[in-house]
Amino acid sequence: MELVIFLIFFFVSVVPAILQWLWNTTIPDIFRLPKITYWQALRLLLIASMLFGQGAALNYKP
């Protein structure tokens, strides 16, 4: 049970921060797009998980 709580905390707090940092250090310089906030990074992760789902790459069949 502690592992589940830790994983939820990790994916809600740490992963969006990593995405925000990667976006803000890369995308504005390459594409001239604005920097994003933590909450925008969290929303991007939610959208990506809805579009691609967990394990979508493993189920790909051309």
Biopython code that builds the backbone (N, CA, C, O; Angstrom):
import numpy as np
from Bio.PDB.StructureBuilder import StructureBuilder

atoms = [
    (1, "MET", "N", (0.821, -1.203, 0.000)),
    (1, "MET", "CA", (0.000, 0.000, 0.000)),
    (1, "MET", "C", (0.857, 1.256, 0.000)),
    (1, "MET", "O", (0.526, 2.245, -0.654)),
    (2, "GLU", "N", (1.997, 1.207, 0.762)),
    (2, "GLU", "CA", (2.877, 2.374, 0.789)),
    (2, "GLU", "C", (3.472, 2.642, -0.580)),
    (2, "GLU", "O", (3.691, 3.796, -0.950)),
    (3, "LEU", "N", (3.735, 1.581, -1.337)),
    (3, "LEU", "CA", (4.299, 1.745, -2.673)),
    (3, "LEU", "C", (3.314, 2.456, -3.593)),
    (3, "LEU", "O", (3.707, 3.310, -4.388)),
    (4, "VAL", "N", (2.054, 2.109, -3.488)),
    (4, "VAL", "CA", (1.030, 2.750, -4.315)),
    (4, "VAL", "C", (0.932, 4.230, -3.979)),
    (4, "VAL", "O", (0.855, 5.065, -4.880)),
    (5, "ILE", "N", (0.935, 4.558, -2.722)),
    (5, "ILE", "CA", (0.873, 5.958, -2.303)),
    (5, "ILE", "C", (2.103, 6.710, -2.794)),
    (5, "ILE", "O", (1.995, 7.839, -3.274)),
    (6, "PHE", "N", (3.272, 6.085, -2.674)),
    (6, "PHE", "CA", (4.503, 6.712, -3.154)),
    (6, "PHE", "C", (4.453, 6.951, -4.651)),
    (6, "PHE", "O", (4.831, 8.026, -5.117)),
    (7, "LEU", "N", (3.990, 5.960, -5.420)),
    (7, "LEU", "CA", (3.924, 6.124, -6.873)),
    (7, "LEU", "C", (2.946, 7.220, -7.280)),
    (7, "LEU", "O", (3.227, 7.986, -8.201)),
    (8, "ILE", "N", (1.813, 7.304, -6.611)),
    (8, "ILE", "CA", (0.862, 8.374, -6.903)),
    (8, "ILE", "C", (1.479, 9.730, -6.608)),
    (8, "ILE", "O", (1.381, 10.654, -7.415)),
    (9, "PHE", "N", (2.118, 9.847, -5.444)),
    (9, "PHE", "CA", (2.786, 11.094, -5.086)),
    (9, "PHE", "C", (3.872, 11.436, -6.105)),
    (9, "PHE", "O", (4.000, 12.591, -6.509)),
    (10, "PHE", "N", (4.651, 10.445, -6.518)),
    (10, "PHE", "CA", (5.731, 10.671, -7.465)),
    (10, "PHE", "C", (5.204, 11.181, -8.795)),
    (10, "PHE", "O", (5.723, 12.159, -9.333)),
    (11, "PHE", "N", (4.180, 10.530, -9.331)),
    (11, "PHE", "CA", (3.676, 10.914, -10.642)),
    (11, "PHE", "C", (2.912, 12.226, -10.618)),
    (11, "PHE", "O", (2.828, 12.905, -11.642)),
    (12, "VAL", "N", (2.354, 12.599, -9.475)),
    (12, "VAL", "CA", (1.622, 13.861, -9.392)),
    (12, "VAL", "C", (2.553, 15.030, -9.086)),
    (12, "VAL", "O", (2.244, 16.165, -9.450)),
    (13, "SER", "N", (3.678, 14.783, -8.431)),
    (13, "SER", "CA", (4.526, 15.898, -8.023)),
    (13, "SER", "C", (5.843, 15.973, -8.788)),
    (13, "SER", "O", (6.231, 17.057, -9.221)),
    (14, "VAL", "N", (6.528, 14.871, -8.963)),
    (14, "VAL", "CA", (7.874, 14.913, -9.535)),
    (14, "VAL", "C", (7.864, 14.895, -11.062)),
    (14, "VAL", "O", (8.598, 15.660, -11.688)),
    (15, "VAL", "N", (7.058, 14.050, -11.661)),
    (15, "VAL", "CA", (7.058, 13.927, -13.118)),
    (15, "VAL", "C", (6.649, 15.233, -13.808)),
    (15, "VAL", "O", (7.306, 15.614, -14.777)),
    (16, "PRO", "N", (5.605, 15.939, -13.365)),
    (16, "PRO", "CA", (5.312, 17.238, -14.004)),
    (16, "PRO", "C", (6.442, 18.249, -13.846)),
    (16, "PRO", "O", (6.677, 19.055, -14.747)),
    (17, "ALA", "N", (7.136, 18.218, -12.727)),
    (17, "ALA", "CA", (8.261, 19.142, -12.536)),
    (17, "ALA", "C", (9.387, 18.836, -13.521)),
    (17, "ALA", "O", (10.023, 19.753, -14.041)),
    (18, "ILE", "N", (9.635, 17.557, -13.777)),
    (18, "ILE", "CA", (10.651, 17.175, -14.752)),
    (18, "ILE", "C", (10.226, 17.599, -16.152)),
    (18, "ILE", "O", (11.036, 18.136, -16.908)),
    (19, "LEU", "N", (8.967, 17.366, -16.505)),
    (19, "LEU", "CA", (8.460, 17.795, -17.804)),
    (19, "LEU", "C", (8.551, 19.310, -17.955)),
    (19, "LEU", "O", (8.946, 19.803, -19.012)),
    (20, "GLN", "N", (8.193, 20.044, -16.921)),
    (20, "GLN", "CA", (8.275, 21.510, -16.958)),
    (20, "GLN", "C", (9.712, 21.948, -17.192)),
    (20, "GLN", "O", (9.960, 22.821, -18.024)),
    (21, "TRP", "N", (10.655, 21.365, -16.482)),
    (21, "TRP", "CA", (12.060, 21.725, -16.648)),
    (21, "TRP", "C", (12.554, 21.407, -18.064)),
    (21, "TRP", "O", (13.228, 22.228, -18.686)),
    (22, "LEU", "N", (12.218, 20.218, -18.572)),
    (22, "LEU", "CA", (12.635, 19.853, -19.924)),
    (22, "LEU", "C", (12.038, 20.789, -20.967)),
    (22, "LEU", "O", (12.731, 21.224, -21.887)),
    (23, "TRP", "N", (10.762, 21.095, -20.826)),
    (23, "TRP", "CA", (10.093, 22.001, -21.759)),
    (23, "TRP", "C", (10.753, 23.378, -21.717)),
    (23, "TRP", "O", (11.107, 23.932, -22.758)),
    (24, "ASN", "N", (10.917, 23.929, -20.517)),
    (24, "ASN", "CA", (11.404, 25.296, -20.373)),
    (24, "ASN", "C", (12.868, 25.452, -20.761)),
    (24, "ASN", "O", (13.302, 26.563, -21.065)),
    (25, "THR", "N", (13.641, 24.372, -20.759)),
    (25, "THR", "CA", (15.027, 24.478, -21.188)),
    (25, "THR", "C", (15.211, 24.184, -22.663)),
    (25, "THR", "O", (16.263, 24.494, -23.223)),
    (26, "THR", "N", (14.206, 23.588, -23.314)),
    (26, "THR", "CA", (14.372, 23.177, -24.706)),
    (26, "THR", "C", (13.446, 23.905, -25.679)),
    (26, "THR", "O", (13.911, 24.540, -26.626)),
    (27, "ILE", "N", (12.158, 23.816, -25.450)),
    (27, "ILE", "CA", (11.164, 24.246, -26.433)),
    (27, "ILE", "C", (11.199, 25.751, -26.729)),
    (27, "ILE", "O", (11.113, 26.116, -27.901)),
    (28, "PRO", "N", (11.319, 26.634, -25.749)),
    (28, "PRO", "CA", (11.334, 28.069, -26.087)),
    (28, "PRO", "C", (12.489, 28.462, -27.009)),
    (28, "PRO", "O", (12.320, 29.334, -27.861)),
    (29, "ASP", "N", (13.638, 27.845, -26.858)),
    (29, "ASP", "CA", (14.774, 28.171, -27.722)),
    (29, "ASP", "C", (14.609, 27.621, -29.137)),
    (29, "ASP", "O", (15.015, 28.264, -30.104)),
    (30, "ILE", "N", (14.020, 26.446, -29.260)),
    (30, "ILE", "CA", (13.905, 25.807, -30.573)),
    (30, "ILE", "C", (12.717, 26.352, -31.366)),
    (30, "ILE", "O", (12.864, 26.705, -32.536)),
    (31, "PHE", "N", (11.551, 26.422, -30.741)),
    (31, "PHE", "CA", (10.317, 26.754, -31.459)),
    (31, "PHE", "C", (9.746, 28.125, -31.115)),
    (31, "PHE", "O", (8.706, 28.514, -31.647)),
    (32, "ARG", "N", (10.415, 28.857, -30.233)),
    (32, "ARG", "CA", (9.943, 30.191, -29.813)),
    (32, "ARG", "C", (8.558, 30.135, -29.167)),
    (32, "ARG", "O", (7.739, 31.036, -29.349)),
    (33, "LEU", "N", (8.315, 29.077, -28.418)),
    (33, "LEU", "CA", (7.066, 28.957, -27.667)),
    (33, "LEU", "C", (7.310, 29.434, -26.248)),
    (33, "LEU", "O", (8.456, 29.450, -25.799)),
    (34, "PRO", "N", (6.255, 29.826, -25.522)),
    (34, "PRO", "CA", (6.449, 30.325, -24.153)),
    (34, "PRO", "C", (6.799, 29.205, -23.175)),
    (34, "PRO", "O", (6.575, 28.025, -23.448)),
    (35, "LYS", "N", (7.349, 29.599, -22.045)),
    (35, "LYS", "CA", (7.613, 28.645, -20.966)),
    (35, "LYS", "C", (6.286, 28.252, -20.330)),
    (35, "LYS", "O", (5.300, 28.983, -20.428)),
    (36, "ILE", "N", (6.270, 27.084, -19.673)),
    (36, "ILE", "CA", (5.038, 26.595, -19.061)),
    (36, "ILE", "C", (5.191, 26.541, -17.546)),
    (36, "ILE", "O", (6.301, 26.540, -17.013)),
    (37, "THR", "N", (4.051, 26.495, -16.871)),
    (37, "THR", "CA", (4.040, 26.385, -15.413)),
    (37, "THR", "C", (3.913, 24.912, -15.020)),
    (37, "THR", "O", (3.718, 24.037, -15.865)),
    (38, "TYR", "N", (4.028, 24.667, -13.725)),
    (38, "TYR", "CA", (3.884, 23.301, -13.195)),
    (38, "TYR", "C", (2.514, 22.722, -13.552)),
    (38, "TYR", "O", (2.413, 21.563, -13.954)),
    (39, "TRP", "N", (1.472, 23.521, -13.404)),
    (39, "TRP", "CA", (0.108, 23.024, -13.652)),
    (39, "TRP", "C", (-0.118, 22.756, -15.128)),
    (39, "TRP", "O", (-0.850, 21.830, -15.478)),
    (40, "GLN", "N", (0.488, 23.539, -15.996)),
    (40, "GLN", "CA", (0.387, 23.266, -17.428)),
    (40, "GLN", "C", (1.113, 21.968, -17.774)),
    (40, "GLN", "O", (0.648, 21.206, -18.622)),
    (41, "ALA", "N", (2.251, 21.712, -17.122)),
    (41, "ALA", "CA", (2.969, 20.457, -17.346)),
    (41, "ALA", "C", (2.134, 19.264, -16.889)),
    (41, "ALA", "O", (2.109, 18.231, -17.558)),
    (42, "LEU", "N", (1.455, 19.400, -15.759)),
    (42, "LEU", "CA", (0.581, 18.326, -15.277)),
    (42, "LEU", "C", (-0.550, 18.071, -16.268)),
    (42, "LEU", "O", (-0.884, 16.919, -16.543)),
    (43, "ARG", "N", (-1.137, 19.126, -16.800)),
    (43, "ARG", "CA", (-2.211, 18.963, -17.791)),
    (43, "ARG", "C", (-1.692, 18.303, -19.063)),
    (43, "ARG", "O", (-2.387, 17.475, -19.651)),
    (44, "LEU", "N", (-0.478, 18.657, -19.499)),
    (44, "LEU", "CA", (0.107, 18.006, -20.672)),
    (44, "LEU", "C", (0.281, 16.510, -20.446)),
    (44, "LEU", "O", (0.019, 15.707, -21.341)),
    (45, "LEU", "N", (0.723, 16.139, -19.253)),
    (45, "LEU", "CA", (0.862, 14.714, -18.944)),
    (45, "LEU", "C", (-0.478, 14.002, -18.950)),
    (45, "LEU", "O", (-0.577, 12.874, -19.433)),
    (46, "LEU", "N", (-1.506, 14.643, -18.421)),
    (46, "LEU", "CA", (-2.840, 14.033, -18.423)),
    (46, "LEU", "C", (-3.363, 13.861, -19.839)),
    (46, "LEU", "O", (-3.936, 12.823, -20.169)),
    (47, "ILE", "N", (-3.170, 14.871, -20.678)),
    (47, "ILE", "CA", (-3.618, 14.779, -22.069)),
    (47, "ILE", "C", (-2.867, 13.664, -22.802)),
    (47, "ILE", "O", (-3.466, 12.878, -23.535)),
    (48, "ALA", "N", (-1.543, 13.608, -22.595)),
    (48, "ALA", "CA", (-0.748, 12.573, -23.256)),
    (48, "ALA", "C", (-1.168, 11.179, -22.799)),
    (48, "ALA", "O", (-1.211, 10.251, -23.607)),
    (49, "SER", "N", (-1.478, 11.024, -21.514)),
    (49, "SER", "CA", (-1.903, 9.707, -21.047)),
    (49, "SER", "C", (-3.271, 9.332, -21.601)),
    (49, "SER", "O", (-3.537, 8.154, -21.839)),
    (50, "MET", "N", (-4.137, 10.311, -21.807)),
    (50, "MET", "CA", (-5.437, 10.017, -22.412)),
    (50, "MET", "C", (-5.280, 9.651, -23.887)),
    (50, "MET", "O", (-5.962, 8.751, -24.378)),
    (51, "LEU", "N", (-4.393, 10.335, -24.588)),
    (51, "LEU", "CA", (-4.217, 10.072, -26.016)),
    (51, "LEU", "C", (-3.468, 8.781, -26.283)),
    (51, "LEU", "O", (-3.853, 7.999, -27.151)),
    (52, "PHE", "N", (-2.406, 8.561, -25.542)),
    (52, "PHE", "CA", (-1.536, 7.439, -25.841)),
    (52, "PHE", "C", (-1.697, 6.279, -24.875)),
    (52, "PHE", "O", (-1.363, 5.145, -25.218)),
    (53, "GLY", "N", (-2.191, 6.532, -23.701)),
    (53, "GLY", "CA", (-2.415, 5.481, -22.722)),
    (53, "GLY", "C", (-1.130, 4.835, -22.241)),
    (53, "GLY", "O", (-0.063, 5.033, -22.822)),
    (54, "GLN", "N", (-1.243, 4.079, -21.194)),
    (54, "GLN", "CA", (-0.074, 3.400, -20.652)),
    (54, "GLN", "C", (0.194, 2.156, -21.478)),
    (54, "GLN", "O", (-0.689, 1.317, -21.658)),
    (55, "GLY", "N", (1.411, 2.038, -21.979)),
    (55, "GLY", "CA", (1.786, 0.882, -22.773)),
    (55, "GLY", "C", (1.309, 0.937, -24.207)),
    (55, "GLY", "O", (1.258, -0.101, -24.866)),
    (56, "ALA", "N", (0.962, 2.094, -24.712)),
    (56, "ALA", "CA", (0.481, 2.208, -26.073)),
    (56, "ALA", "C", (1.553, 1.784, -27.073)),
    (56, "ALA", "O", (1.235, 1.201, -28.109)),
    (57, "ALA", "N", (2.810, 2.070, -26.777)),
    (57, "ALA", "CA", (3.898, 1.696, -27.685)),
    (57, "ALA", "C", (4.043, 0.181, -27.790)),
    (57, "ALA", "O", (4.455, -0.330, -28.830)),
    (58, "LEU", "N", (3.707, -0.539, -26.722)),
    (58, "LEU", "CA", (3.837, -1.986, -26.745)),
    (58, "LEU", "C", (2.740, -2.632, -27.578)),
    (58, "LEU", "O", (2.927, -3.745, -28.069)),
    (59, "ASN", "N", (1.619, -1.977, -27.751)),
    (59, "ASN", "CA", (0.496, -2.539, -28.485)),
    (59, "ASN", "C", (0.438, -2.064, -29.933)),
    (59, "ASN", "O", (-0.541, -2.335, -30.629)),
    (60, "TYR", "N", (1.467, -1.361, -30.397)),
    (60, "TYR", "CA", (1.467, -0.795, -31.746)),
    (60, "TYR", "C", (1.589, -1.885, -32.785)),
    (60, "TYR", "O", (2.495, -2.716, -32.721)),
    (61, "LYS", "N", (0.675, -1.882, -33.747)),
    (61, "LYS", "CA", (0.730, -2.839, -34.855)),
    (61, "LYS", "C", (0.494, -2.062, -36.145)),
    (61, "LYS", "O", (-0.605, -1.553, -36.367)),
    (62, "PRO", "N", (1.516, -1.966, -37.002)),
    (62, "PRO", "CA", (1.364, -1.187, -38.249)),
    (62, "PRO", "C", (0.368, -1.796, -39.203)),
    (62, "PRO", "O", (0.138, -1.256, -40.284)),
]
sb = StructureBuilder()
sb.init_structure("model")
sb.init_model(0)
sb.init_chain("A")
sb.init_seg("    ")
for serial, (resi, resn, name, xyz) in enumerate(atoms, 1):
    if name == "N":
        sb.init_residue(resn, " ", resi, " ")
    sb.init_atom(name, np.array(xyz, "f"), 0.0, 1.0, " ", f" {name:<3s}", serial, name[0])
structure = sb.get_structure()
